[in-house]
Amino acid sequence: MRRIEIDDDVYAELERHVQGFERPNDVLRRLLLKVDTRPPRIDGVSGRRGKLMPLIEAGLIKPGEKLQHEQTRKGNVYEATVATSGEIVTVKGTYQAPSPALAALVGSQIDGWANWLHAPSGKTLRQLRLKLEQ
């Protein structure tokens, strides 16, 4: 890492732009490179941010709504709940992404984006995610 010297006025300006516990380098990255270096904020506190958060922010899904996956041949139906953090809550635990959440339930690798069904809309998470790109 390279070091630079800055005068007191520049340092004071950096300090003026600090958000939370950012270091001076983080402030420069955010201001000059337009990179958000702060941890995600969830309900006003720092914490984990799940992969479903963009869908929540776009109004495509809501916290508390159910996700379902049905294994027709085996007669199994799995459910999960969308958390306010954008995470997925199942009987096995809380997961940041759809695939690990579903894999933990079915016992093998599976594409959660393609196989979780958003119960209220009847669409897969992949279909909802594609709406973000439109």
Backbone as JSON Lines, residues from 0, in Angstrom:
{"i":0,"aa":"M","n":[0.84,-1.17,0.0],"ca":[0.0,0.0,0.0],"c":[0.88,1.24,0.0]}
{"i":1,"aa":"R","n":[0.56,2.18,-0.83],"ca":[1.32,3.43,-0.9],"c":[0.78,4.42,0.12]}
{"i":2,"aa":"R","n":[1.63,5.3,0.55],"ca":[1.25,6.34,1.51],"c":[1.38,7.71,0.85]}
{"i":3,"aa":"I","n":[0.5,8.61,1.2],"ca":[0.59,9.98,0.7],"c":[0.49,10.93,1.9]}
{"i":4,"aa":"E","n":[1.03,12.11,1.72],"ca":[0.9,13.15,2.74],"c":[-0.14,14.14,2.27]}
{"i":5,"aa":"I","n":[-1.0,14.54,3.19],"ca":[-2.0,15.56,2.87],"c":[-1.94,16.64,3.94]}
{"i":6,"aa":"D","n":[-2.34,17.84,3.57],"ca":[-2.29,18.93,4.55],"c":[-3.52,18.87,5.47]}
{"i":7,"aa":"D","n":[-3.5,19.68,6.5],"ca":[-4.55,19.66,7.52],"c":[-5.93,19.99,6.96]}
{"i":8,"aa":"D","n":[-5.99,20.9,5.99],"ca":[-7.28,21.28,5.41],"c":[-7.91,20.11,4.64]}
{"i":9,"aa":"V","n":[-7.09,19.39,3.9],"ca":[-7.59,18.23,3.15],"c":[-8.05,17.15,4.12]}
{"i":10,"aa":"Y","n":[-7.27,16.91,5.16],"ca":[-7.64,15.91,6.15],"c":[-8.96,16.29,6.84]}
{"i":11,"aa":"A","n":[-9.13,17.56,7.16],"ca":[-10.38,18.02,7.77],"c":[-11.56,17.78,6.83]}
{"i":12,"aa":"E","n":[-11.35,17.98,5.54],"ca":[-12.41,17.73,4.57],"c":[-12.74,16.24,4.5]}
{"i":13,"aa":"L","n":[-11.71,15.4,4.55],"ca":[-11.94,13.95,4.6],"c":[-12.79,13.59,5.82]}
{"i":14,"aa":"E","n":[-12.41,14.13,6.96],"ca":[-13.14,13.86,8.2],"c":[-14.6,14.31,8.11]}
{"i":15,"aa":"R","n":[-14.82,15.39,7.41],"ca":[-16.18,15.91,7.25],"c":[-17.07,14.95,6.47]}
{"i":16,"aa":"H","n":[-16.46,14.14,5.6],"ca":[-17.22,13.21,4.75],"c":[-17.31,11.8,5.32]}
{"i":17,"aa":"V","n":[-16.73,11.57,6.48],"ca":[-16.78,10.23,7.09],"c":[-18.22,9.87,7.42]}
{"i":18,"aa":"Q","n":[-18.59,8.63,7.1],"ca":[-19.9,8.09,7.46],"c":[-19.67,6.87,8.33]}
{"i":19,"aa":"G","n":[-20.19,6.91,9.53],"ca":[-20.01,5.78,10.44],"c":[-18.57,5.63,10.87]}
{"i":20,"aa":"F","n":[-18.04,4.43,10.7],"ca":[-16.68,4.12,11.13],"c":[-15.72,4.02,9.94]}
{"i":21,"aa":"E","n":[-15.99,4.76,8.88],"ca":[-15.12,4.72,7.71],"c":[-13.73,5.26,8.05]}
{"i":22,"aa":"R","n":[-12.74,4.67,7.42],"ca":[-11.37,5.17,7.5],"c":[-11.17,6.18,6.37]}
{"i":23,"aa":"P","n":[-10.14,7.04,6.46],"ca":[-9.91,8.02,5.39],"c":[-9.83,7.38,4.0]}
{"i":24,"aa":"N","n":[-9.18,6.23,3.89],"ca":[-9.08,5.56,2.59],"c":[-10.46,5.17,2.06]}
{"i":25,"aa":"D","n":[-11.35,4.73,2.96],"ca":[-12.71,4.37,2.55],"c":[-13.47,5.58,2.02]}
{"i":26,"aa":"V","n":[-13.27,6.72,2.67],"ca":[-13.93,7.96,2.23],"c":[-13.45,8.32,0.82]}
{"i":27,"aa":"L","n":[-12.14,8.25,0.61],"ca":[-11.6,8.55,-0.73],"c":[-12.15,7.6,-1.78]}
{"i":28,"aa":"R","n":[-12.2,6.31,-1.46],"ca":[-12.73,5.33,-2.41],"c":[-14.18,5.65,-2.77]}
{"i":29,"aa":"R","n":[-14.96,5.96,-1.75],"ca":[-16.38,6.25,-1.97],"c":[-16.56,7.51,-2.81]}
{"i":30,"aa":"L","n":[-15.81,8.56,-2.48],"ca":[-15.98,9.84,-3.18],"c":[-15.35,9.86,-4.57]}
{"i":31,"aa":"L","n":[-14.16,9.29,-4.69],"ca":[-13.44,9.36,-5.97],"c":[-13.81,8.24,-6.93]}
{"i":32,"aa":"L","n":[-14.01,7.04,-6.4],"ca":[-14.28,5.89,-7.26],"c":[-15.75,5.5,-7.28]}
{"i":33,"aa":"K","n":[-16.55,6.22,-6.51],"ca":[-17.99,5.92,-6.43],"c":[-18.24,4.49,-5.98]}
{"i":34,"aa":"V","n":[-17.43,4.03,-5.01],"ca":[-17.58,2.69,-4.44],"c":[-18.1,2.84,-3.02]}
{"i":35,"aa":"D","n":[-19.2,2.16,-2.71],"ca":[-19.74,2.21,-1.36],"c":[-19.01,1.19,-0.51]}
{"i":36,"aa":"T","n":[-18.17,1.67,0.42],"ca":[-17.36,0.79,1.25],"c":[-18.02,0.48,2.59]}
{"i":37,"aa":"R","n":[-19.15,1.09,2.84],"ca":[-19.82,0.86,4.12],"c":[-20.51,-0.49,4.12]}
{"i":38,"aa":"P","n":[-20.62,-1.13,5.29],"ca":[-21.39,-2.36,5.36],"c":[-22.86,-2.06,5.07]}
{"i":39,"aa":"P","n":[-23.58,-3.04,4.52],"ca":[-24.99,-2.79,4.22],"c":[-25.77,-2.44,5.48]}
{"i":40,"aa":"R","n":[-26.79,-1.59,5.33],"ca":[-27.62,-1.21,6.47],"c":[-28.96,-1.9,6.33]}
{"i":41,"aa":"I","n":[-29.39,-2.51,7.4],"ca":[-30.66,-3.22,7.41],"c":[-31.47,-2.7,8.59]}
{"i":42,"aa":"D","n":[-32.63,-2.15,8.32],"ca":[-33.49,-1.6,9.37],"c":[-32.72,-0.68,10.3]}
{"i":43,"aa":"G","n":[-31.81,0.13,9.73],"ca":[-31.11,1.12,10.51],"c":[-29.9,0.62,11.27]}
{"i":44,"aa":"V","n":[-29.57,-0.66,11.16],"ca":[-28.39,-1.18,11.85],"c":[-27.54,-1.94,10.86]}
{"i":45,"aa":"S","n":[-26.25,-2.0,11.14],"ca":[-25.36,-2.76,10.28],"c":[-25.63,-4.24,10.46]}
{"i":46,"aa":"G","n":[-25.53,-4.99,9.4],"ca":[-25.74,-6.42,9.51],"c":[-25.62,-7.1,8.17]}
{"i":47,"aa":"R","n":[-26.04,-8.35,8.18],"ca":[-25.98,-9.14,6.95],"c":[-27.05,-8.67,5.98]}
{"i":48,"aa":"R","n":[-26.74,-8.87,4.72],"ca":[-27.67,-8.5,3.65],"c":[-27.79,-9.69,2.72]}
{"i":49,"aa":"G","n":[-28.99,-10.23,2.6],"ca":[-29.21,-11.38,1.76],"c":[-29.37,-11.03,0.29]}
{"i":50,"aa":"K","n":[-29.26,-12.04,-0.55],"ca":[-29.32,-11.86,-2.0],"c":[-30.72,-11.46,-2.5]}
{"i":51,"aa":"L","n":[-31.74,-11.59,-1.65],"ca":[-33.08,-11.2,-2.07],"c":[-33.36,-9.72,-1.84]}
{"i":52,"aa":"M","n":[-32.44,-9.0,-1.2],"ca":[-32.67,-7.59,-0.89],"c":[-33.0,-6.75,-2.13]}
{"i":53,"aa":"P","n":[-32.33,-6.94,-3.27],"ca":[-32.73,-6.14,-4.45],"c":[-34.18,-6.38,-4.87]}
{"i":54,"aa":"L","n":[-34.68,-7.6,-4.68],"ca":[-36.08,-7.89,-5.01],"c":[-37.02,-7.2,-4.04]}
{"i":55,"aa":"I","n":[-36.62,-7.14,-2.77],"ca":[-37.42,-6.44,-1.76],"c":[-37.43,-4.95,-2.07]}
{"i":56,"aa":"E","n":[-36.25,-4.39,-2.34],"ca":[-36.14,-2.95,-2.62],"c":[-36.93,-2.55,-3.86]}
{"i":57,"aa":"A","n":[-37.05,-3.46,-4.82],"ca":[-37.81,-3.18,-6.04],"c":[-39.31,-3.42,-5.86]}
{"i":58,"aa":"G","n":[-39.71,-3.93,-4.69],"ca":[-41.12,-4.19,-4.43],"c":[-41.64,-5.46,-5.07]}
{"i":59,"aa":"L","n":[-40.74,-6.33,-5.53],"ca":[-41.16,-7.57,-6.18],"c":[-41.52,-8.66,-5.17]}
{"i":60,"aa":"I","n":[-40.91,-8.61,-4.0],"ca":[-41.25,-9.51,-2.9],"c":[-41.27,-8.69,-1.61]}
{"i":61,"aa":"K","n":[-41.87,-9.27,-0.57],"ca":[-41.95,-8.58,0.71],"c":[-41.45,-9.49,1.82]}
{"i":62,"aa":"P","n":[-40.84,-8.91,2.85],"ca":[-40.45,-9.71,4.01],"c":[-41.69,-10.41,4.58]}
{"i":63,"aa":"G","n":[-41.47,-11.65,5.0],"ca":[-42.56,-12.44,5.56],"c":[-43.25,-13.33,4.55]}
{"i":64,"aa":"E","n":[-43.03,-13.08,3.26],"ca":[-43.67,-13.91,2.24],"c":[-42.98,-15.27,2.15]}
{"i":65,"aa":"K","n":[-43.73,-16.24,1.65],"ca":[-43.25,-17.62,1.59],"c":[-42.64,-17.96,0.24]}
{"i":66,"aa":"L","n":[-41.62,-18.8,0.3],"ca":[-41.04,-19.43,-0.88],"c":[-41.34,-20.91,-0.76]}
{"i":67,"aa":"Q","n":[-41.57,-21.58,-1.9],"ca":[-41.87,-23.01,-1.88],"c":[-41.09,-23.74,-2.95]}
{"i":68,"aa":"H","n":[-40.78,-24.99,-2.65],"ca":[-40.19,-25.89,-3.64],"c":[-40.86,-27.24,-3.46]}
{"i":69,"aa":"E","n":[-41.35,-27.78,-4.56],"ca":[-42.05,-29.06,-4.5],"c":[-41.27,-30.11,-5.28]}
{"i":70,"aa":"Q","n":[-41.01,-31.23,-4.62],"ca":[-40.44,-32.4,-5.29],"c":[-41.62,-33.33,-5.58]}
{"i":71,"aa":"T","n":[-42.17,-33.22,-6.77],"ca":[-43.4,-33.9,-7.12],"c":[-43.3,-35.41,-6.97]}
{"i":72,"aa":"R","n":[-42.24,-36.01,-7.51],"ca":[-42.09,-37.47,-7.46],"c":[-41.94,-37.99,-6.04]}
{"i":73,"aa":"K","n":[-41.24,-37.25,-5.21],"ca":[-41.03,-37.69,-3.83],"c":[-42.15,-37.24,-2.9]}
{"i":74,"aa":"G","n":[-42.99,-36.33,-3.38],"ca":[-44.09,-35.84,-2.56],"c":[-43.66,-34.89,-1.45]}
{"i":75,"aa":"N","n":[-42.5,-34.26,-1.62],"ca":[-42.0,-33.33,-0.61],"c":[-42.29,-31.89,-1.01]}
{"i":76,"aa":"V","n":[-42.68,-31.09,-0.04],"ca":[-42.85,-29.66,-0.24],"c":[-42.02,-28.95,0.82]}
{"i":77,"aa":"Y","n":[-41.14,-28.07,0.37],"ca":[-40.28,-27.31,1.27],"c":[-40.71,-25.86,1.27]}
{"i":78,"aa":"E","n":[-40.61,-25.23,2.44],"ca":[-40.99,-23.83,2.56],"c":[-39.88,-23.02,3.2]}
{"i":79,"aa":"A","n":[-39.87,-21.75,2.87],"ca":[-38.94,-20.8,3.48],"c":[-39.68,-19.47,3.59]}
{"i":80,"aa":"T","n":[-39.11,-18.58,4.38],"ca":[-39.69,-17.25,4.58],"c":[-38.64,-16.21,4.2]}
{"i":81,"aa":"V","n":[-39.07,-15.16,3.55],"ca":[-38.19,-14.04,3.2],"c":[-38.02,-13.16,4.44]}
{"i":82,"aa":"A","n":[-36.77,-12.96,4.86],"ca":[-36.47,-12.12,6.02],"c":[-36.33,-10.66,5.6]}
{"i":83,"aa":"T","n":[-36.48,-9.74,6.55],"ca":[-36.34,-8.31,6.25],"c":[-34.95,-7.97,5.75]}
{"i":84,"aa":"S","n":[-33.97,-8.81,6.07],"ca":[-32.58,-8.6,5.64],"c":[-32.33,-9.08,4.22]}
{"i":85,"aa":"G","n":[-33.35,-9.7,3.59],"ca":[-33.15,-10.27,2.26],"c":[-32.63,-11.69,2.31]}
{"i":86,"aa":"E","n":[-32.51,-12.23,3.51],"ca":[-32.06,-13.6,3.67],"c":[-33.26,-14.55,3.58]}
{"i":87,"aa":"I","n":[-32.97,-15.85,3.55],"ca":[-34.0,-16.87,3.44],"c":[-33.95,-17.71,4.7]}
{"i":88,"aa":"V","n":[-35.09,-17.82,5.37],"ca":[-35.17,-18.55,6.63],"c":[-35.9,-19.87,6.39]}
{"i":89,"aa":"T","n":[-35.23,-20.98,6.73],"ca":[-35.83,-22.31,6.62],"c":[-35.75,-23.0,7.98]}
{"i":90,"aa":"V","n":[-36.29,-24.2,8.06],"ca":[-36.2,-24.97,9.31],"c":[-34.75,-25.37,9.6]}
{"i":91,"aa":"K","n":[-33.9,-25.33,8.6],"ca":[-32.48,-25.69,8.77],"c":[-31.6,-24.51,9.15]}
{"i":92,"aa":"G","n":[-32.1,-23.28,8.98],"ca":[-31.29,-22.12,9.3],"c":[-31.62,-20.92,8.42]}
{"i":93,"aa":"T","n":[-30.76,-19.91,8.52],"ca":[-30.92,-18.68,7.76],"c":[-29.79,-18.58,6.76]}
{"i":94,"aa":"Y","n":[-30.12,-18.3,5.51],"ca":[-29.15,-18.31,4.42],"c":[-29.19,-16.99,3.66]}
{"i":95,"aa":"Q","n":[-28.03,-16.57,3.17],"ca":[-27.95,-15.33,2.4],"c":[-28.37,-15.51,0.96]}
{"i":96,"aa":"A","n":[-28.3,-16.73,0.44],"ca":[-28.59,-16.96,-0.97],"c":[-29.58,-18.12,-1.13]}
{"i":97,"aa":"P","n":[-30.35,-18.11,-2.22],"ca":[-31.37,-19.14,-2.45],"c":[-30.84,-20.56,-2.6]}
{"i":98,"aa":"S","n":[-29.74,-20.75,-3.32],"ca":[-29.26,-22.11,-3.58],"c":[-28.81,-22.85,-2.32]}
{"i":99,"aa":"P","n":[-27.98,-22.25,-1.46],"ca":[-27.62,-22.96,-0.23],"c":[-28.83,-23.26,0.66]}
{"i":100,"aa":"A","n":[-29.8,-22.36,0.68],"ca":[-31.0,-22.58,1.5],"c":[-31.76,-23.81,1.01]}
{"i":101,"aa":"L","n":[-31.94,-23.91,-0.28],"ca":[-32.68,-25.04,-0.84],"c":[-31.86,-26.32,-0.78]}
{"i":102,"aa":"A","n":[-30.56,-26.23,-1.03],"ca":[-29.69,-27.41,-0.97],"c":[-29.71,-28.03,0.43]}
{"i":103,"aa":"A","n":[-29.74,-27.2,1.45],"ca":[-29.77,-27.72,2.82],"c":[-31.05,-28.52,3.08]}
{"i":104,"aa":"L","n":[-32.13,-28.13,2.44],"ca":[-33.4,-28.83,2.63],"c":[-33.49,-30.12,1.82]}
{"i":105,"aa":"V","n":[-33.07,-30.07,0.55],"ca":[-33.23,-31.24,-0.32],"c":[-32.07,-32.22,-0.2]}
{"i":106,"aa":"G","n":[-30.94,-31.78,0.34],"ca":[-29.81,-32.68,0.55],"c":[-28.88,-32.84,-0.63]}
{"i":107,"aa":"S","n":[-29.01,-31.99,-1.65],"ca":[-28.09,-32.03,-2.79],"c":[-28.03,-30.63,-3.41]}
{"i":108,"aa":"Q","n":[-27.03,-30.44,-4.28],"ca":[-26.89,-29.14,-4.95],"c":[-28.08,-28.89,-5.86]}
{"i":109,"aa":"I","n":[-28.59,-27.67,-5.81],"ca":[-29.76,-27.32,-6.61],"c":[-29.75,-25.8,-6.83]}
{"i":110,"aa":"D","n":[-30.22,-25.37,-7.98],"ca":[-30.28,-23.95,-8.29],"c":[-31.51,-23.34,-7.61]}
{"i":111,"aa":"G","n":[-31.28,-22.62,-6.54],"ca":[-32.38,-22.02,-5.79],"c":[-33.11,-20.94,-6.55]}
{"i":112,"aa":"W","n":[-32.37,-20.18,-7.39],"ca":[-33.02,-19.13,-8.18],"c":[-34.06,-19.73,-9.12]}
{"i":113,"aa":"A","n":[-33.76,-20.9,-9.69],"ca":[-34.66,-21.53,-10.65],"c":[-35.74,-22.38,-9.98]}
{"i":114,"aa":"N","n":[-35.49,-22.83,-8.74],"ca":[-36.39,-23.8,-8.13],"c":[-37.23,-23.31,-6.95]}
{"i":115,"aa":"W","n":[-36.85,-22.2,-6.34],"ca":[-37.72,-21.62,-5.32],"c":[-38.85,-20.89,-6.04]}
{"i":116,"aa":"L","n":[-40.06,-21.14,-5.63],"ca":[-41.23,-20.46,-6.17],"c":[-41.7,-19.43,-5.15]}
{"i":117,"aa":"H","n":[-41.86,-18.2,-5.58],"ca":[-42.4,-17.15,-4.71],"c":[-43.91,-17.39,-4.65]}
{"i":118,"aa":"A","n":[-44.39,-17.86,-3.5],"ca":[-45.78,-18.3,-3.38],"c":[-46.81,-17.24,-3.78]}
{"i":119,"aa":"P","n":[-46.69,-15.99,-3.33],"ca":[-47.73,-15.01,-3.7],"c":[-47.84,-14.73,-5.2]}
{"i":120,"aa":"S","n":[-46.73,-14.75,-5.92],"ca":[-46.78,-14.41,-7.35],"c":[-46.82,-15.64,-8.25]}
{"i":121,"aa":"G","n":[-46.39,-16.8,-7.71],"ca":[-46.32,-18.0,-8.53],"c":[-45.13,-18.03,-9.47]}
{"i":122,"aa":"K","n":[-44.2,-17.09,-9.31],"ca":[-43.02,-17.0,-10.18],"c":[-41.79,-17.51,-9.44]}
{"i":123,"aa":"T","n":[-40.82,-18.01,-10.22],"ca":[-39.56,-18.41,-9.61],"c":[-38.76,-17.16,-9.24]}
{"i":124,"aa":"L","n":[-37.8,-17.33,-8.35],"ca":[-36.94,-16.21,-7.99],"c":[-36.17,-15.71,-9.21]}
{"i":125,"aa":"R","n":[-35.81,-16.62,-10.11],"ca":[-35.11,-16.22,-11.34],"c":[-36.0,-15.3,-12.18]}
{"i":126,"aa":"Q","n":[-37.27,-15.65,-12.33],"ca":[-38.18,-14.82,-13.11],"c":[-38.32,-13.43,-12.48]}
{"i":127,"aa":"L","n":[-38.37,-13.38,-11.17],"ca":[-38.47,-12.09,-10.48],"c":[-37.18,-11.29,-10.64]}
{"i":128,"aa":"R","n":[-36.05,-11.99,-10.56],"ca":[-34.76,-11.3,-10.71],"c":[-34.61,-10.73,-12.12]}
{"i":129,"aa":"L","n":[-35.13,-11.43,-13.12],"ca":[-35.07,-10.93,-14.5],"c":[-35.86,-9.63,-14.65]}
{"i":130,"aa":"K","n":[-36.91,-9.46,-13.85],"ca":[-37.69,-8.21,-13.91],"c":[-36.86,-7.02,-13.46]}
{"i":131,"aa":"L","n":[-35.86,-7.25,-12.61],"ca":[-34.98,-6.16,-12.18],"c":[-34.19,-5.58,-13.35]}
{"i":132,"aa":"E","n":[-33.89,-6.42,-14.33],"ca":[-33.06,-6.01,-15.47],"c":[-33.87,-5.3,-16.55]}
{"i":133,"aa":"Q","n":[-35.18,-5.33,-16.44],"ca":[-36.03,-4.71,-17.46],"c":[-36.23,-3.25,-17.21]}
